Amino acid sequence: MQSLQRRCSLRSPRTESPSYVEPLPYPTGYTRIMEKEPIKAAYLAYVLRKGRPPQSVFKLTEQLGITEADFYRHYANFDRIDRELWADFGQQARDTAAAEPVYAGYSAREKLLAFYYTLVEILKKNRSYALQSLRRSLSRMPGYSPKVLQTFRHDFEYFVTDLLREGRGSGEIPTRFIVQDGYPAFFWQQVLFVLGFFAQDDTPNFERTDAAVEKGVTLSFDLVGRNTLDSAVDFVRFLVQKKH
């Protein structure tokens, strides 16, 4: 029963929609210098309504009642907003998962699972935008990282590097010099797999995405965790030390 409750806590994170999902109302003639969050909110609302980004910065700033100069104080172009939105999704997933009382007691594997399940919940609430931006950005080349995910990737690789370091400290993951330096990039490919799977999933409540996450994380930790190869290396070391 306890293990079932533990698994359910991983699968059902308590998430709130990003604060910028619903745009704030702006009075006509609103001209004071605007902070970046309302600009981001207005951009997201426009993409959801129109199914595409605004044709120009002017189109968006006119709607907000601000100058183009106000926009450029915060963003160089709409691509920068897209990158920031995806970085926000990742940050919210990490923060929400880590806020769970049981999170501190999780293994590295369980913490990564909690992150993925939380991220999927956030993407479900923002599926229309997520699919539009992914379809604009995802290449047909396997393993290629689109620009819209650059900041997301940077933050994720720092996050997973810390998880793997924690796993090595606890003995969950063996130290493999040189090879382990490539682990963050390996796990990033897993992120691309999950996002691609989510984009294609048409099952109720995206159940297959949850299953893909669980199987993918299990496989990846089986590969980087202690396995038959490590046992063989330990055995060889034992034999060499015995001879001496």
C-alpha positions, -999 to 999 in steps of 0.1 A, spaced: 0 0 0 28 24 9 46 18 -24 13 25 -43 9 58 -25 45 67 -32 39 60 -70 7 80 -70 25 110 -54 50 108 -83 22 106 -109 -1 133 -96 18 165 -87 -2 195 -76 5 220 -103 -9 255 -109 -11 270 -143 16 295 -150 6 330 -138 10 344 -173 -14 321 -191 -44 345 -187 -36 380 -200 -44 410 -179 -69 435 -192 -53 468 -203 -72 501 -205 -73 520 -237 -44 544 -240 -22 524 -216 12 540 -223 34 536 -192 65 515 -195 53 479 -192 70 450 -174 78 419 -193 52 395 -178 22 413 -194 40 414 -227 46 376 -224 10 371 -214 -3 391 -244 19 372 -268 8 339 -255 -29 349 -257 -24 361 -293 -8 328 -303 -36 308 -287 -63 329 -305 -47 331 -339 -27 299 -340 5 318 -349 27 346 -336 18 382 -345 29 393 -379 50 421 -363 60 436 -330 39 466 -339 7 444 -341 13 432 -305 24 466 -290 -6 483 -307 -29 459 -289 -12 466 -256 -11 504 -261 27 506 -257 55 515 -280 77 491 -298 106 505 -278 89 492 -247 88 457 -262 125 458 -272 135 468 -236 126 432 -227 128 411 -259 147 412 -291 120 393 -310 92 368 -305 116 338 -306 130 351 -273 95 350 -257 90 314 -269 123 304 -254 114 321 -221 80 304 -220 96 270 -224 122 278 -197 93 289 -175 76 255 -180 108 237 -170 114 260 -140 78 255 -128 81 218 -131 113 217 -110 99 240 -84 66 223 -81 81 188 -79 106 199 -53 79 216 -32 63 182 -25 70 171 11 82 136 0 106 149 -27 136 152 -4 134 115 3 133 104 -33 162 87 -51 176 105 -82 155 83 -104 123 92 -85 132 129 -86 136 128 -124 103 109 -127 86 136 -105 100 163 -127 87 146 -159 53 139 -145 50 175 -133 62 189 -167 36 168 -185 9 181 -163 20 217 -171 21 209 -208 -14 195 -207 -26 228 -194 -7 246 -221 -11 220 -249 -23 243 -276 6 266 -273 31 237 -267 20 219 -298 21 251 -320 56 261 -308 69 225 -311 55 221 -346 71 254 -357 104 244 -342 109 206 -341 130 193 -369 125 160 -386 161 152 -378 162 128 -349 180 142 -319 181 178 -332 174 204 -305 153 233 -317 162 269 -308 130 273 -288 143 248 -263 178 263 -259 172 278 -225 151 249 -213 179 226 -223 206 246 -205 185 246 -173 176 209 -176 212 198 -180 222 217 -149 193 200 -131 201 165 -142 238 170 -136 230 177 -99 207 147 -98 234 124 -112 259 138 -87 235 131 -59 230 96 -73 267 90 -73 269 102 -37 242 78 -26 257 48 -46 226 47 -69 249 56 -98 285 44 -101 313 68 -110 324 63 -146 351 88 -154 349 105 -189 318 85 -198 296 103 -171 304 137 -187 281 127 -215 252 118 -193 235 152 -194 234 152 -232 221 116 -231 192 126 -207 184 156 -230 177 132 -258 152 116 -234 135 150 -230 132 153 -268 117 118 -269 91 127 -242 81 160 -259 78 142 -293 58 114 -277 35 140 -260 30 159 -293 18 126 -309 -2 112 -280 -40 109 -286 -49 87 -257 -73 99 -229 -54 122 -204 -22 113 -224 -18 80 -205 7 67 -230 29 97 -224 30 89 -187 38 52 -195 66 64 -219 81 86 -192 82 57 -167 97 32 -191 122 58 -205 134 68 -171 137 32 -159 157 23 -190 180 53 -187 188 47 -150 193 10 -157 220 21 -182 237 47 -160 231 28 -128 250 -3 -115 246 -31 -140 263 -63 -152 293 -44 -167 300 -28 -133 298 -62 -116 323 -76 -142 347 -47 -136 345 -52 -98 352 -89 -103 382 -82 -125 396 -57 -99 391 -83 -72 411 -109 -92 439 -84 -99 441 -74 -63 442 -110 -51 472 -118 -73 491 -90 -57 
